[in-house]
């Protein structure tokens, strides 16, 4: 029995609780089901107490956490809504980069269209180790290839995202996939089983042995030696099958009769059936020998835990099943009645007429263990308190420093990646990858949807509370830079082991910060995912990633014609800095470049000012006062100015007067700063507008010539040809991948 328990990934304490709930020993099928449903990935047993502090409601929120995706209103008058979610596919993408990333895209698309929404956009937040490691080059190329293959084939544009590089991700890269769809408010579908006697229909692809115990694998650490044997846990996707499934589901939803519909994601048939029953307060009986399989000799255990892709579970009204099945068969998809809704709140499984499992739904869901993990301040936090950035020697040649920053894979252009993605299919993309946020038109409305994915994990490592706040604020600020009002976020919380008190402290503090930011910025959390155990066993011990709470913010612009992007427009335009420079380099790319590591207390943010800044920015853009807006983030003010210059190869001349060291002033990464431009005729009006809004605004220069020139207190500290800087910026990633 001990061996069975060990292989099931449940602890002995959990096994004892299972016996207590059942009043008997579970059989192997039942234990496998408990293992999946009680995994961190499915039960949130270590994070649930802390997720409750997130705000989840607002007048524009239609559906918050608890369903397959969150939903907000986009156009109230026309009943248009957006459904969206981000989820992790980290471990599978390291073990099998192509299929791991591809199925991450497929899974998140199903979370969206199961709500009745047509997917219109994808984004990806990616984290890799240093590219000096050949394995990382292989992983990055495989991940990008998998994302592009799946998204391009299924016909959903990948419109943006983010990519960071750091040695903490060397053996545990992160692949967080986001999708957004459009749905009419009166056409939303939910995964809530109802109606005793209603048939349960399996639709989509056949079930195979791929992905068995994928959910439990996502809830454990592993060593590099275990990598090969874990490949069986990685699903294999088929985007062409997914495309058929999308069209079939949306067509079936147009007919009367569908009661509930759920994607077979993590834990496959197990989670989809149990979660639908739990939401409806009913039970489900399944006849597993009816499930379409593509491999011979599959057992009930394998069928219940397989995570084969492109599959859905549908509950329809009794008597309507043939009409629904016909829709799926028209698309050459399997569609079979495999069970029915029952009154008794249990999951009851049969195999060739023999009952092979019977489990109370509540035991699998509400009565799953919840852990209030202990947490404590990490030693490195205490050691970092004495760091003084003034001890860093100021470089003599800041031009060379800037070139090195522009050649950093984290800062440099990700064009090599996004050019492999079709970001124009469906012709909704208005602001393309490379700007602060993507912007989509909404057909049938003058409104638009802005999306940005953000998280600087270095800030979160040095100061999880402030880092959590900044992740939410930066995502919202990037959305505001298009002219859209931030409305809600979805998050993917990537951390190490919750059983480590220092890691748990990072999680608690980061989520505290995120919750505070969401409340002040009025961006409720409507969906998301927690990914623990992002660490690797090594000879020296365990190596955990930096805390990485990825935030995707979704905003709405009232009139898509009144938008901005992050690029200079015309020579002679005046550059204005919103916010204040303080020269904080803690956790910055500059600090990493100069010292080889990040130190100090991180960055700090005033959320009240951030809210004021974002509201003023959105209003100024709507009034036509601003030509471009680009927030200052990685690389600081100097990198911001050059990034804005590259698209049209327009130079600039900037004069700064702050009493701050030149390197700190140019490369500091303090938040809540945006560089905007306006015509000379509107300068005074713009300055007066921001003064009335209590946002610091000052003229720092103008768009001019073909060189980037920065003077500090009259001394020239930067002078680079835009063309030379652009060449460095746009080719660095490709060069690092050779």
N, C-alpha and C positions, 0 to 999 in steps of 0.2 A: 504493500500500500504506500509506503514512503516513496518508492520510485515513481509511482503514478502521480503522487502529489508534487514531487519535485519537477517532473516533466510538464505538469500542468501550469506551472508558474504561479500557483497560489501558495501562500505561506502556510505553515502548520496551524497557526492561529486562525487563519481564514478557513482552512479546511475544517477545523473544529466548529467554526460558526456555521458553515454549510451543513454539517451533520445536525447541528442544533435546529436550524431552520427547517430542514427536511424531516427530522425525526428518524433519520436512517443514513446509511452510507450512500453517497451518490455513485452511480455507475460511470463508466468512462465518458460516455456521451454527455451526461449531465455535468461532470467535472469540467470537461472542455468548454461547455457553455458558460459555466460560472467563471472559468479562467478568462474568457473573452470579456464578459459583461462586467467583471470586477477589475479589469485592467485599468491602469491610469487613463489610458486612451479613451475608454468608454465610460468609466464611472466617475472620473475626476475626484477620486477619493482623497487625494492630498490637497487639491486646490479648491474644492467646492466651498469650504467655509470662507475663503478669501475672495472668491468671485462674487459673493453676495454684496460686496461693498460697491460694485460698479453701478452707476445709474443706467437704467435700461428703458426709461420711458420719456416721451416728449410728445407734443401734439402731432408731430409729423411721423412718429413711429407707428407703423401698422402691426408689425410683428417683431418682438424682441427675442432674446435667447430662449431656447427650448425646442425650436423647430429646425428644419434642415438649413434654413438661411434666414437672416433678418430682412425686414422689409420697411422701407420708408416711402412717404409720399413725395413725388416729384412735381406733378401738376394736379392739384386738388380738383380744379374745375373739370379737367378731362379724365380724372380717375386713373392717372398714370402713376405707377409705383416702380421702385427699383428693389430687387431682391439681390442680396450679396453675402459673401462669406469668404474667409481665408482659412486654410488648414495646412497642416504640416505633412510633408512626406520625406522626412529627414533620413532616417535609417535606410529605407529602401533605396534612396537616391545615392547613398554612398556604396551600398552593396552592389547595386545594378543601376548605374546612373541613367541610362537611357530609359529603361522601363520604369524605374522608380519615379523619375520626373514626369514622364508621359502619363502614368496612371494617377499621379497627383493632380494633373490638369483634368483628366477624365472624371475623377471623383468629385472635384469641386464643381465642375459643370453640372453633374447630376444633382448635387445639393441645390443648385439654383433652379434647374428646370423641373425638378420634382415639386416645386412650389407653384408651377404653372407659368413660370417666367421663361421667355426666350432669351438665352444667353447672348449678350452683345459685346462683352469685353472680358479679357483676362489680364492679370498682372502676376508677376512673380517676384518675391523677395528672396534673394539668394545670398548665401554666405559660404565662402571657400577659404581654405588655408593659403599659405604663400605659394605663388606659382613657380618658385624655384624647385618645387617638388614635382617630379614627373607624374606622380599619382594624382596630384591636384589638377594638372593640365588635362589628364584623362577624364577625371570626374567632371570638371567644368564643361569640357566639350560634349561629354555624354549627356549631361543635364540639359544643356542648351539645345542639343539635337533632339532630345526627347520632348522638350516643351514645344519646339518649333514643329516637329513632326505631328504631334497630336493636335495642337491648336490650328495649324494650317490645314490639316486634312479635314478637321471637323467644321471648319469655316467660322471660327470665332477669333476675332483679332486679339493679339497680345499687344496692349497699348502702352505699356510702361512697366515700371518696377524699380528695383534697386539691387545693386550688387556690391558687397563689401568683401574685403580680404583681410584675414588676420590669422596668425599662427594658432590661435585657440580653436579654430575650425579645421585644423589639419586632418584630424581623424574623425571629425563629426561635422561635415558640411550641413547647411540648412537649406531646405527647399520648401518655401511657403507659397502655396498657390492660391490665387484669388480669382473669383469670377463674379460677374454682375449680369443680371438679366432684367428685362422690362416685362411688367405684368399689369393688367388692368385690375383695379381694386376689387371688382366683383368677380374676378376669375382666378382668385388665389386658391390653391389647393393645400391641404394640410395632411400630415401623417398621423391621423387619429382614427384608429379602427372603430367601427360601430356597426350595429345591426346583427344580432344573433342569427346565424344561418347564412350570412352573406359569404360568398365565395372569396377565397384568397387566390390571386392569380400571379404566377411567376411569369415575368416577361423579360425578353432581351436575349443575351448570349447564353450559351450552355455553361454549366458549372464544371470546373476542372480542379486540379489539385494545387494550382498556383495560389499563393497568398494565404495558405492555411496558417493560422496563428499570426497573421500580420499585425493585428491589434496588440497582441501581447509582446511581439517583437518591438513595436513602437514604444513599449512601456518598460524597456530594460536596456541596460548598458551592455556592450559586448566588446571583446578585444578584436584586433585586426586578424588574429588567427581564426576567429569564428566567422569571419566574413563569408567565406566560400560556402560553408554549410548553411548559412542563413539565406542563400539565394532562393531556396524553395519558398521562402516566406514572401517573396516579392511578386506582385501581380504582373500580368502581361496584358497590355491594353490593345484595343483595336479601334482607332478613331472613326473608321468608316462605319463600324457597327454602332458606335456612339451617335453618329449623325443620324442613322436610321432610327435609333432609339429616341432621340430628341424629337424628330418629326412625328413618330408614332405616338409618343406620349402627349405631345401638344394637340395632335388631332383627336386622340381618344378623350382628352379633357374637354373638347368642344361638344362631346356627346353627353347625354344625361346618363348617370349611373355610377360614376366613380365616387366612392365614399372617402377613400384615403389612398395615398401613394407615397412610397418611401424608396429611396435609393438603397441598394445593398452595398454599403461602404465598409467601414471597419467592422470586422466580425461578421460580414456577409449576411446570410439568411438569419443568423441568430439575432443580431442587433435590429435588423429591419422588422422582424416579426415581433420581437419582445417590445421594442420601443413604440410601435404602433398600438399594440395591445395596452401598454401602460398608459399612454396618453388617453385612450378611450375607456379605460377602466373595465376592459373585457379580457377574454382569453383567446388563444388561437390554437387550433388543431391543424397539424401539418402531416401530409402523407409523403414522406421523403422519397419513396420509390417512384413517385410521379415527377420528381424534379429532373429536368433535362440535363444529362451529363455528357461530357465529351471524352471521358476516360472510363475504361472498363473497371469493374470491381470496386467502385467508390463506396465507402461505408457511410452510415448515418453521421458519424463523427466528422468525416471529411466534408460531407455535403453541408453540414451546419456551419462549419468554420472556414470553408473556402472563401477567399476574397476575390474570386474571378471577377473581371470587370464587366461593365456594360449590362448590368442586371438591375431590375426593379421589382418591387412587390406592390401589388395593387389589390385593394379591397373594393369590390363593386356590389351594387344592389343585386340581390338574387333575382335571376331571370334576365339580367342584362349582360351576363358574362359572355354569351356568344357574340353579341354585337361588339363588345370591347375586344375580344380575342381576334375577331376578324380584322380589326384595324392593324393589330400588330403582325398578323400573318401576311397582310398586304405588303408589309415592309420586310418580309422574309425573316421575321424574328420569332423565336420560340414564345409561345403564349399558352400556358397550361394551368388549369385549376389544380392547386396542390394542397388545398385545405379550406377551412372555413372559420368564421368567427364563432366563438362559443361564449356562453354566459359565465361559466366558472373561470375566474381570473388565473388561468394557468397556461403554460406552454406545454402542449401535449403532442408528442411525436410518435408516428407509426412508421413501420418499415415492413412492407408486404403483409399488412394486417396485424402485425405484432407491435404492441406498445414498447418503445425503446427508451422513452424519457417522459417524465412529467414533473414540471417545476413551477412553483408559484411565481407569477410575474413580479410581485412585490419583492420576493427574495432576490431576484436578479437586478432590481432597479432601486426602489426606495430603501431596501434593507442592505444594500451593498455597504461595506465598511466605509466610514469616514474618519480620516486621521487628522488630528490636530497636532501636526508635527512640531517638535521643538525647534526653535531657531535662535541663533546668536550672532553677534557682530563678528565678521571675519577678521582675522589678524591683519590682513593687508590693509583694511580700512583704517585701523588704528595707526599702522606704520606710515600711511600716506598723509596723515594730518600734519606732519612736520615738513612736508615738501614745500619749497619756495622756488617758484619759477625764475626768480631773479638770479638764482645761482647759475642758470644757463648762460653761457657766453654768447654774446650777440655776433652773428656771422657778419663778415665784412661785405660779402657779395650776395645781396638779396635776389638779384636776377637769377643766380645759379640755384638758390633755394627754391624759387618759384618754378623753375624748370623741373626740378626734382619732384615737386608737389604735383605738377601737371602730368608727370610721367608715372605717378603712383596709380596702380590699377584701381584703387578705391576711388580716386578722384577723376582719373582720366575717362574719356568718352567710352560708353558701352555700345557704341555703334556696331562693332563687330558682332555683338550679341543680338541687338534688336533688328538689325538688317536681315537676320535669318527668320524673324517672325513676320507674318503677314499682319500688319497693323492697320490695313486699310479695308480688308474684306468687310462687307455689309455697309460700307461707305458712311459710317457714323463718326469716324475719328476726325476731330477738328484741330486739336493740338496733339502733335505727334510725340513719340518717345524722345527724350533728351531735354524737354522743358521741365519746369518744376512739377507739373501735374498733367495728366492726360485730360482731355475734354471731349465729351461725346455729345453729338446732337441727339435729341429725342424726336423721332419722327412723329409728326402730328402735333407738335408743340414748339413754341419758340424758346422753351427752356432747354437747358443742357445739364449734363452731369459731369462733375470734375472728380478725379480719383488720384490719390497719392499714397504711396507706401513708404513708410519711414521708421527707422530706429537706428540710433547710433549706440551700439552695444558697449563701446568704450566708456561713454558717459554713464551707462547703466552699471558697468563694472565698478567704476570709481565712486559712484553715488547713485544707487538704485532708485531711491525716491525721486531725486531730481531728474535722473535719466528717464524714468517712467513718465514724468510730467512732460519732459522735452520731446519724447517720442510722439505723444498725442499732439502737442503744440506744433511741432514741425510739420506733421502730416496735414493738420488743419491749416497752417500758414501757407503751405504749398498750394492747397486748394484755393485759399483766399487770393493768392497771387494771380489766379486766372480771372477773378471777379466773381467766383462762386462762394456762397455762404456754406461753411462746413455744417453738416447736418447729423452725421452719426459715424461711428467707427466699428470696424470688426477687427479682432486682434488674434494673433497667434503667439502664445507665450512660450518661448523656447528657453529651457533652463536645464541645469544638471539634475542630480538626484535629489529628490525631496527628503530622502532619508539622511542627508547631510545637513546638519543644523545651519551651517554657513550658507549653503545654497538656498535653504528654505528662507533664511533671512533676506537674501537677495529677492526672492519671489515676493515675500510679504511687502517689502519696502517698495519694490517696483510697481506692484499692483496698487499700493496705497497712493503712489504718485499719479498713476494713470487715472485712478478713480477721482482724485482731486481735480486733475486737469479736465476730465470729461464733464464734471459738474460745472466748473467755471466757464468752460468754452461751449457748454450746451451741446455736447456731442455724445449722446448716450451710446453704450455698447449694445449692439443688436444681435451679434453672433460672434463666434470665435472658436478657439481650440487651445488646449494646453498640451505642450509637448515636453515632458520630463525625460530624465535619463539621457540627456544629450552629453554624454561623457564616455570616455574610453578607458579600459583597463590597460595600463602599461606596466613595464617593469619597475618604474619609479613610483607607481601608485595610480590614482585616477586623475585623468585630465578632463576637466569640464570646460564647456564653452563659456564665453562671457554671457551674462544674462541678456537675452535678446527678445524683448517683448515687441514683436513686429506689429505696427499699427497701420491699417489702411483706412483713410478717411474718405468719405463720400460726401460731396457737396452739390448744391443746386444753384445754377446761375439763372437769373430771371429772364434774361434775354441773351441768347448765345452770340448775337452780333456785337454785343458790348463786352468783349473779352480781351484779355492780354495774354501774351506769352513772356518768356524770360529773355528775349533778345533785343538788342539795340535796333532802332528803326531807321533813323536818319542822322546824317552829320549835322551838327549844330544843336541837337537836342541836349537839354540840361539834365545832369545827373543829380539826384537828391537822395540822401541817406535818411531813412526812417529808423528811429531807435538810436541807441548810444553805443559807441565803441568803448570797451573796457580793457581789451587786450588779454583775455584769459585764454591761455593755451593748454590748460589741463585737459587731457584726453583727446587732444587735437592730432590731426595728421602731421602737423609741424613738429609737435613734441615727439611723436613716434619716430619721425625722420631724424631728429637731432639726438635723441636719447635712446632710441631703440626699444622703448617701452612707454606705456602711459602711466602717469603718476598724478598725485595730488587729490584734490577734493572734487574734481570734475567741474561741470558747468552748472549754472543756477539760472532759474527763470522766475519772473514775476508774472503769474498767471493773469492777474487783473489787467496789467499793462498789455499782455499778449492779446487778451480779448479786445481791448480798446484798439490796438493796432490792426487786428484782423477786420474788425467792423469798419474802421476808417478806410482801410485799403479797398474793401469790397465796394463801399459807397463811392470812393474816388474813381474807381474803375467804371462803375455804372454811370457816372457823370461825364465820362470821357476826358478826365483830367490827366490820365496816365497812359503812356505809350507802351511801356514795358515794366515788369516787376519781377525781381529775382531775389529770393531769400538768401541770406548769408548762412552757409553751413560749413561742410567739410572744406578745409583750405582757407577759410576766412574771406575777408574783403577782397584781397588781391585776386584770388581764384574766381570769386563771384564776378568781378569786372571782366576778366578775360573770357569766362564762359559766355557772358552776354555778348561779347564782341565777335565770337567765332562764326556765327551763322552767315552774317553779311560781310564779315571781315572789315568791320568798322572799328577804328581805333578810339582812344579816349585820352584825355588829360585830366588827372585828378589831383587836387591839392588838399592835404590833410594837416591840421594844426594841433591835434591833441597832444597833451604832455604824457605820452606813452612811448615806450621803446618802439622803434620802427618795426622790428620783426613781430612783436606782440600785436601791434596795431594792424599790420597787414595780414597776419595768419591766425590771429585769435578767433575762436569759434563761439563766442558768447551768442546766445539765441536772441530772438525778438528783434532782428534787424533785417531790413529789406532795402535794396537799391532800386529806385524807380527812375524813369525818365519822363520828361515832358517837353513840349515846345517852349522856346524862349518867351513866346507871347503869354503863356499860361503859368510861368514860374511863380509870380507873386500870388496868383489865385491859389495855386497848389500849396504854397507855404502857409498862406492864411487859412486854408481849409484844414490842414493838419494841426495848426496851432489851436484852432477852435476845438479840435477833437482831443487836445492834450497829448498829441503824439510828437515827440521831438523830430524836427525835419530841418535839414540844412543842405544847401547847395555844396557839392564837393567837386564838381567839374563838368565837363561836357564831352559829347561824342565828337571825336575830331581825328582826322588823319588816318594813318595805317599802322600806328604804333600804340602800344599800351604804356602810358607814362604816368608814374605816381610820384608826387613830390611830398615830402614830409618836412614841415617847417622850412620850406624853401629849398631843401636839399633833394636832389633826384635820387630816389631809392630803387625805382623800377623803370626800366626802359627796354622794351622788347618789341620786335616786329610782330604784329598779330599773326601773320602767316606762319612765322617760325613757331610761335607758341601753339597755334592750332595744329600744326603737324605733329608736335610732341603729344598733345592732348588726344588727338584722334587715332594715333597709331600705337599707343603704349600697350593696350591690351593685346592686340594682335602680335606685337613683338614679344611680349611675355609668354605667349602661347606657342612660340616656335620651338 
